[in-house]
Amino acid sequence: MIFVLILYVILFNGTGNCVLNNLYHLNNGTGKQFIYNTYKYGTINRVTVNNLTEQIMDFYEEYDYWHGYPTRVHVSSNSSINTEYPVFITAVQQKGVLSWELPLVVSTPHTAMIFTDMGRTLCPHDAGPNITTVNRPQLQVTTFSPTNVSLDIKLRRVEDFYIELDKTIPLVATPSTPKYYYFSFDSSPPENHGNRATLHGFLPRFNYTIPKSVILIIESDSSICATVSIQNNSCPVFDTENDVSYQGYHLTMTNNGGITLTQSMFPVGFYVVFIVNQNNKACGGAPLQDNPGDRVKDFRFRIIATISYKEYVVGALVVLALFSLVVMLTVLVLLPSYTSRCTVEVVVIEEDPTPSTSRDQRPLVDERSDEDSITDSIREWPIPTEPLTVAGLSKARPKANARRSDRYFWSALTVAVVYALPVVQLLFTYQQMVFQTGNQDLCYYNFLCAHPLGILSDFNHVYSNIGYVLLGLVFALQVRARASKPQEQDMGIPQHHGLFYSMGLALAMEGLLSACYHLCPNKMNFQFDSSFMYVIAVLCMVKLYQNRHPDVNASAHATFMLLALLISIGLFGIMYPSVYFWVIFTLLHLGTCFVLTLKIYYVGQFKVERGVLGRGVAALRTHGWSALRPNYTTRAILLALANLANWALAAYGLYEHKKDFARHLLAILMGNTILYTLFYIVMKLVHRERVPVYCWLYLASAHAAWFYALNLFLDSKTKWSETPAQSRRHNAQCTVLQFYDSHDAWHVASAVALYLSFNALLTVDDNLRNTPKHQIPVF
């Protein structure tokens, strides 16, 4: 009997599986036996279960060095396991229970992947600065399989569980082996030295140098879709794909990910949970493969300190100082022109009783006529044999012109208010949804450079739009100062100040709506960010056209109806970016360019009407190919170049037809605004009109700012046309003052570029203010 007992002890202790006491409990009612054993941490223990046998496992450790670290359970099986009869593992702790089943079955388009090994970290109820007990779990293993199922079970302590600042931690995870780690804002990881061991475990040292705001940076060499969750220091920890959205923040990623976290979000620290998704659908990646080995993903992550609130203030003040400097330089450049205007002598030119040839050709419009009669009279105009002058197109009364001009501003203001209010409401709702759901995939932030402040998740991208608002208001004040200086009725270019006010308002609204967009940037609200850029582009072209066509300029309601159409087309292009839509839009784009070319070439006297094509064919028959010879060579060449540029834009958009239609539409509008500005300047030089020196400075500075801004715009750190996980691959850390990224710099540079461009348009014809209107050519 003693020999048998010694042999029994040798056999069991030789495997390292148990100690002397083995307890068997037989339930006579069901015939099921419960096997209780005690096992050692860090060793592989093989157990067998079936429908009549259940294993109950306790564990012990030889040393107390790692009592403050959580336990990780590894369970694997061989081919004996059956998906019809899974094995259930239940880990019972002092304050909670965790249960899962083996194997894990993942459905694929062709078959199913079966994971026969699993690893789960048990929630460290005693983690953090209040470690008072040693919590070792008890495992219960059961199955309904009629045949024996063998399992290899190992428990170990997660020695790298506590995250240190600026330390990279590598890990590997699969759908069946999620992992998570812990970071505390108030304490550093416990040390594993023997002299730290006490009856109560390890007490982490308190560290006042740990920052109150950090950035989590995650990298991976694999494109497999994964979910990363940030959860509060509480149990249970949700570490499966199905329940990860129940607590904290969560985001999808492929190769890169990150988020800024503050102590106000997680006062007692947080867990970083890594979960490999069962398929790539959430990340928009390649379809799922059938080999479980293809779902192994490596991660590298680290936590670094972010900037302090002092650097918030520095970043904000530097931007304000930059805009103040731009305004001061602009005012200093313009100051001599204002002084000269105050001292200029007004030259009264008496009318020649015999009208000039050019003035004979102007339309007969009553000076008391309002804009309706002006529009009606256009149909009666003959094609002039002599160059048309501004005097021939500025016969409306000054008050009528002022009312016509003011309608632009009041229309723009009405559109701004009606458009902006629901936008603000909607996007603040989006921002609240981010906090309530924790879903970081709702908004396309540059998560590696998104500094939170108060209720704003991305304060720096909201704040960097302040330049649009400030410079828009300053420009409106400049227009007001110029409007206070009266101009002789028969001298210079008629100034429609309402258009300039509208441009200033549009610039300010661009900043406001862009700030609203950056509350939660995504595909569904991108049009809010670009809508007033469309308005700015169209208003600039209308203003340039108005300079030489005062009475026949587009009316306010027609202009804003065109803008409504453009915004509708932009929205449709974002929602339904099909090849057919791009083809139809390209045809519409090129057709519009053709009509506008004829309008500009014939100085507004060409109308699309029935019979125009027949008259063109008749002219060809009468005059032959000489009918195609341009009468205005310079104008024809410039318009031909502009059409070539538009054809190039259309071809590029059609060839690269992707989902980012809004950017393509914006490129067309802004590109044509720049082309029309260059056309206007060249035509002034051709007609020997001088451009003021300060206007040249504005043009040069504006183009330099535009060139810099365009490079920044193309260096996008987010891509709302892609999935959130794919967009994160473009995220990058702050590069300017540790507070702004390239898109913030785009906001600043483009605001300055627009402001300088507006000033160029405001002053381009200053040298004509003492020139009689009948000496100013139309082009």
NORTA-V7480 format. One record per pair of residues at least 4 apart in sequence whose ideal C-beta (glycine too) atoms are under 6 Angstrom apart, sorted by the first residue. I is the first residue (numbers start at 1). GAP is how many residues later the second one is. Records with the same first field share a line. If there is no record, write none. Layout:
# NORTA-V7480
I = GAP + GAP
This chain:
# NORTA-V7480
9 = 4
10 = 4
12 = 6
16 = 24 + 27
17 = 22 + 28
18 = 19 + 20
19 = 19
22 = 15
23 = 13
25 = 9
26 = 7
27 = 5
31 = 21
32 = 20
33 = 20
34 = 20 + 22
35 = 20
36 = 20
38 = 20
39 = 6 + 18 + 20
41 = 18 + 20 + 114
42 = 114
44 = 108 + 110
45 = 108
46 = 106
47 = 8 + 104
48 = 100 + 102
49 = 4 + 6 + 92 + 94 + 100
50 = 95 + 98
51 = 93 + 95
54 = 88
55 = 86
56 = 84
57 = 82
58 = 80
59 = 77 + 96
64 = 133
65 = 127
66 = 91
67 = 67 + 134
68 = 63 + 122 + 133 + 134
69 = 88 + 89 + 92
70 = 51 + 52 + 54 + 88 + 91
71 = 51 + 66 + 84
72 = 49 + 84 + 86
73 = 47 + 82
74 = 45 + 80
75 = 14 + 27 + 43 + 76 + 78
76 = 41 + 76
77 = 4 + 39 + 74
80 = 69 + 70
81 = 22 + 35 + 68
82 = 63
83 = 22
85 = 58 + 59 + 60
86 = 15
87 = 15 + 56 + 62
88 = 13 + 54
89 = 11 + 52
90 = 9 + 50
91 = 7 + 31 + 46 + 48
92 = 5 + 46
93 = 42 + 44
94 = 41
95 = 30
96 = 27 + 139
102 = 16
103 = 11 + 12 + 13
104 = 11 + 72
105 = 7 + 9
106 = 7 + 172
107 = 5
108 = 180 + 182
110 = 180
111 = 179
113 = 179
115 = 61 + 177
118 = 58
119 = 58
121 = 59
122 = 15
123 = 112 + 113 + 114
125 = 110
126 = 5 + 7 + 9
127 = 55
128 = 105
129 = 58 + 75
131 = 70
132 = 68
134 = 67
143 = 6
145 = 4
160 = 9
161 = 20 + 21
162 = 20 + 27
163 = 18 + 20 + 140
164 = 25
165 = 138
166 = 138
168 = 132 + 134
169 = 132
170 = 130
171 = 8 + 128
172 = 126
173 = 4 + 5 + 6 + 101 + 103 + 124
174 = 102 + 121 + 122
175 = 101 + 103 + 120
178 = 61 + 97
179 = 95
180 = 57 + 59 + 91 + 93
181 = 91
182 = 89
183 = 86 + 87 + 120
184 = 85
185 = 25 + 78
187 = 17 + 19
188 = 17 + 19
190 = 12 + 14
191 = 5
196 = 6
211 = 94
212 = 51
213 = 49 + 93
214 = 47 + 89 + 91 + 92
215 = 45 + 89 + 91
216 = 42 + 43 + 87
217 = 41 + 85
218 = 39 + 83
219 = 37 + 81
220 = 35 + 78 + 79
221 = 77
222 = 75 + 76
223 = 31 + 62
224 = 73
225 = 52 + 55 + 57 + 58 + 60
226 = 27 + 50 + 71
227 = 17 + 23 + 25 + 48 + 50
228 = 23 + 29 + 46
229 = 15 + 19 + 21 + 44
230 = 18 + 19 + 40
231 = 16 + 17 + 40
232 = 34
233 = 35 + 36
237 = 34
238 = 5 + 6 + 8 + 9
239 = 34
241 = 34 + 36
244 = 6 + 31
245 = 5
248 = 190
249 = 189 + 191
250 = 188
251 = 189 + 190
252 = 30 + 31 + 189 + 472 + 473
253 = 4 + 472 + 475
254 = 29 + 471
255 = 474
256 = 472 + 473 + 475
257 = 471
258 = 189 + 190
259 = 188
260 = 46 + 190 + 192
261 = 4
266 = 4
274 = 25
276 = 19 + 21
277 = 5
279 = 9
280 = 5 + 6
283 = 440 + 442
284 = 439 + 442
289 = 5
307 = 4 + 431
315 = 422 + 424
323 = 144 + 147
326 = 426
327 = 147
330 = 429
333 = 361
340 = 4
341 = 144
349 = 423
355 = 4 + 5
357 = 29
358 = 28 + 29 + 31
359 = 415
361 = 23 + 25
362 = 30
363 = 14 + 18
365 = 4 + 12 + 30
367 = 28
368 = 29
369 = 4 + 5
370 = 30
371 = 33
374 = 22 + 177
378 = 174
381 = 224
384 = 4
387 = 390
388 = 4 + 215 + 390
389 = 385 + 387 + 388
390 = 4 + 383 + 386
391 = 382 + 383
393 = 156 + 157 + 158 + 159
394 = 100 + 156 + 157 + 379
396 = 4 + 5 + 155
405 = 91 + 93
406 = 92
407 = 4 + 149
408 = 90 + 91 + 94 + 148
409 = 89 + 92 + 93
411 = 145 + 149
412 = 90 + 93
415 = 4
416 = 4 + 93
422 = 4
423 = 93 + 105
424 = 92
427 = 89 + 92 + 93
430 = 90
431 = 88 + 89
433 = 4
434 = 8 + 9
441 = 283
443 = 77 + 78 + 79
444 = 77 + 78 + 274 + 276 + 283
445 = 5 + 13
446 = 4 + 271 + 272 + 285 + 295
447 = 284
448 = 283 + 284 + 285
449 = 284 + 285 + 292
450 = 8
451 = 8 + 9
452 = 5
453 = 6
456 = 6
458 = 60
459 = 4
460 = 279 + 280 + 284
461 = 57
462 = 53 + 56
464 = 280 + 283
465 = 46 + 49 + 50 + 282
466 = 4
467 = 4 + 281 + 284
468 = 4 + 39 + 42 + 43 + 283
469 = 39 + 42
471 = 280 + 284
472 = 32 + 35 + 36
473 = 35
475 = 29 + 283
476 = 25 + 28
479 = 18 + 21 + 22
483 = 14
487 = 5
490 = 283
491 = 279
492 = 276 + 277
493 = 54 + 272 + 275
494 = 56
496 = 50
499 = 44
502 = 37
503 = 36 + 255
506 = 26 + 29 + 30
507 = 247
509 = 4 + 23
510 = 4 + 22 + 23
513 = 15 + 19
514 = 15
517 = 4 + 8 + 11 + 12
522 = 198
523 = 197
526 = 136 + 194
527 = 4 + 43 + 44
530 = 132 + 136
531 = 36
533 = 133
534 = 32 + 135
535 = 28
537 = 132 + 133 + 136
538 = 25
540 = 133
541 = 132 + 135
542 = 12 + 17
543 = 218
544 = 132 + 136
545 = 4
546 = 7
548 = 230 + 231
549 = 4 + 55
552 = 52
554 = 4 + 5
570 = 92 + 95
572 = 4
573 = 4 + 88
574 = 87 + 88
576 = 5
577 = 82 + 84
579 = 78
582 = 72 + 75
586 = 64 + 68
589 = 61
590 = 60
593 = 50 + 53
595 = 13
597 = 42
598 = 8
599 = 7
601 = 34 + 38
602 = 4
603 = 175
619 = 4 + 8
620 = 7
623 = 4
630 = 6
632 = 4
634 = 52
638 = 41
642 = 33
649 = 19
652 = 4
653 = 11
659 = 62
660 = 61
666 = 4
667 = 4
683 = 96
684 = 5
687 = 90
690 = 77
691 = 4 + 5
692 = 71 + 74 + 75
695 = 65 + 68 + 69
698 = 4 + 58 + 61 + 62
699 = 61
701 = 55
702 = 51 + 54 + 55 + 58
705 = 4 + 44 + 47 + 48
706 = 47
708 = 41
709 = 37 + 40 + 41 + 44
712 = 30 + 33 + 34 + 37
713 = 33
715 = 27
717 = 13 + 14 + 15 + 24 + 26
718 = 9
719 = 8 + 11
722 = 4 + 5
734 = 4 + 5 + 6 + 7
736 = 4 + 9
740 = 4
745 = 4
746 = 4
760 = 4
768 = 8
771 = 4 + 5
